[in-house]
Amino acid sequence: MKKDITHQDVARALQDVHPEHHFKVKDGSLVKNLHGLYSKLLIMDDATFGHHVTEGKNDFYAWILHIIRDEHLAEQLSHETDKDEMIKIIRKRLDQYHEVEEKHTEGNQDIESDDDIDGLEEKEIEIEQLKRDLEDVAQVESMGAGQPLSYQGAKDKLHYGFLEFLQGMALGILIGIFIARAIL
């Protein structure tokens, strides 16, 4: 029998987990909650996915089971090795979480209590996480094909370094001219 999703289940799945429980992706990035995992899977390359999911292991399943503690979602992912299917399963679960959250919010609109304040704080945290996730996705989508995420940053640093080089060179020439005139 399938257990109903509670407001606490939603909060646990959507809030950032404690830093010691962040999921460290092979590329060095960290996943802090279920939204973050979903966003990361959307942009993850096949090699990175293959590092975490094989016929014999599924790191995402283990993290969801033991850290997020969503047994239902973990069971659905336990034998899944296809990234696109995994994305669909997680998206469906996130939609279920949002439905529960909407019902919870609608049912408590007229009540002012600590639970409502906690719910608002949870929503604010969730909104901030969604904004960060969307910024990550937008950053990847706005980049040219095959360019690493740090391409623009490297380009800016190179431009800045070149300007420093030119300034140093000009200063060196001026000092050289000054010394030559002083000696002669």
C-alpha positions in Angstrom: 0.0 0.0 0.0 1.4 3.4 -1.0 1.9 5.9 1.8 0.4 9.3 1.4 2.9 12.2 1.0 3.0 14.4 4.1 4.0 18.0 4.3 7.1 16.9 6.3 8.0 14.5 3.4 7.8 17.5 1.0 9.9 19.7 3.2 12.6 17.0 3.7 12.8 16.4 -0.1 12.8 20.0 -1.2 15.0 21.6 1.4 18.8 21.5 1.3 20.2 18.5 3.2 23.0 19.0 5.7 26.3 19.9 4.0 27.8 16.6 5.1 25.1 14.8 3.1 25.4 16.7 -0.2 25.7 14.4 -3.1 29.1 15.0 -4.7 28.9 14.5 -8.5 31.9 13.1 -10.4 32.4 16.6 -12.0 32.9 18.0 -8.5 29.6 19.8 -8.2 27.3 19.3 -5.2 23.6 18.4 -5.2 21.8 19.7 -2.1 18.2 18.5 -2.6 15.9 16.7 -5.0 15.4 19.8 -7.2 19.1 20.1 -7.5 19.4 16.4 -8.5 16.7 16.9 -11.2 18.5 20.0 -12.5 21.8 18.3 -12.5 20.5 15.3 -14.4 19.1 17.6 -17.1 22.6 18.8 -18.0 24.7 15.8 -17.0 26.8 14.2 -19.7 26.6 10.5 -20.3 30.0 9.7 -18.9 29.2 11.3 -15.6 25.8 9.6 -15.4 27.5 6.3 -16.2 29.9 6.8 -13.3 27.1 7.0 -10.9 24.6 4.5 -12.4 25.6 1.1 -13.7 24.0 -2.3 -13.7 25.5 -3.0 -10.3 25.1 0.3 -8.6 22.9 3.4 -8.5 24.3 6.3 -6.4 21.2 8.4 -6.9 18.9 5.7 -5.6 21.1 5.3 -2.5 21.2 9.0 -1.8 17.5 9.4 -2.2 16.8 6.3 0.0 19.2 7.2 2.8 19.5 11.0 2.7 16.2 12.3 1.2 14.4 9.3 2.7 11.9 8.9 0.0 11.5 5.1 -0.1 8.8 5.3 -2.9 11.0 7.3 -5.2 14.1 5.3 -4.4 12.2 2.1 -5.2 11.2 3.5 -8.6 14.8 4.4 -9.3 16.5 1.3 -7.9 16.8 -0.6 -11.2 16.7 2.3 -13.5 19.8 2.8 -15.7 18.4 5.2 -18.3 19.0 8.9 -17.6 15.9 10.2 -19.4 13.6 7.7 -17.6 15.2 8.7 -14.3 14.6 12.4 -15.1 10.9 11.6 -15.9 10.4 9.7 -12.6 12.0 12.4 -10.5 10.0 15.1 -12.3 6.8 13.2 -11.6 7.7 12.9 -7.9 8.5 16.6 -7.8 5.1 17.4 -9.3 3.5 15.2 -6.6 5.4 17.1 -3.9 4.2 20.4 -5.3 0.6 19.2 -5.4 0.8 18.3 -1.7 2.4 21.6 -0.9 -0.3 23.5 -2.8 -3.0 21.6 -0.9 -1.3 22.2 2.4 -1.0 25.9 1.6 -4.6 26.2 0.5 -5.8 24.4 3.6 -3.9 26.7 5.9 -4.5 30.1 4.3 -6.7 31.4 7.1 -4.6 30.1 9.9 -1.7 32.1 11.4 0.6 29.8 13.4 4.2 28.7 13.7 3.5 26.0 11.2 2.4 28.7 8.6 5.5 30.7 9.3 7.7 27.6 9.0 5.9 26.8 5.7 6.6 30.2 4.4 10.2 29.9 5.3 10.3 26.5 3.6 8.7 28.0 0.5 11.3 30.9 0.5 14.1 28.4 0.7 12.6 26.4 -2.1 12.1 29.4 -4.3 15.7 30.5 -3.8 16.9 26.9 -4.7 14.7 27.0 -7.8 16.2 30.3 -8.8 19.7 28.9 -8.4 18.8 25.8 -10.4 17.3 27.9 -13.2 20.3 30.1 -13.3 22.5 27.0 -13.7 20.3 25.6 -16.5 20.2 29.0 -18.2 23.9 29.3 -18.0 24.4 25.9 -19.7 21.8 26.6 -22.3 23.3 30.0 -23.2 26.8 28.6 -23.8 28.1 27.5 -27.2 28.3 23.8 -28.0 31.3 22.1 -26.5 32.4 25.0 -24.4 33.2 24.3 -20.8 31.2 26.2 -18.2 34.2 28.4 -17.3 34.8 29.5 -20.9 33.6 33.1 -20.5 35.5 33.4 -17.2 38.7 32.1 -18.7 38.2 34.5 -21.7 37.8 37.5 -19.3 40.9 36.5 -17.3 42.9 36.2 -20.5 41.8 39.6 -21.6 42.6 41.1 -18.2 46.0 39.4 -18.1 46.8 40.7 -21.6 46.0 44.3 -20.5 48.3 43.9 -17.5 51.0 42.6 -19.8 50.7 45.6 -22.1 50.8 48.0 -19.1 53.9 46.3 -17.7 55.5 46.4 -21.1 54.8 50.1 -21.5 56.1 50.9 -18.0 59.3 48.9 -18.7 59.9 50.8 -21.9 59.5 54.1 -20.1 61.8 53.1 -17.3 64.3 51.9 -19.9 64.2 55.2 -21.7 64.5 57.1 -18.4 67.6 55.0 -17.4 69.2 55.4 -20.8 68.8 59.2 -20.7 70.2 59.3 -17.2 73.3 57.3 -18.1 74.0 59.3 -21.3 
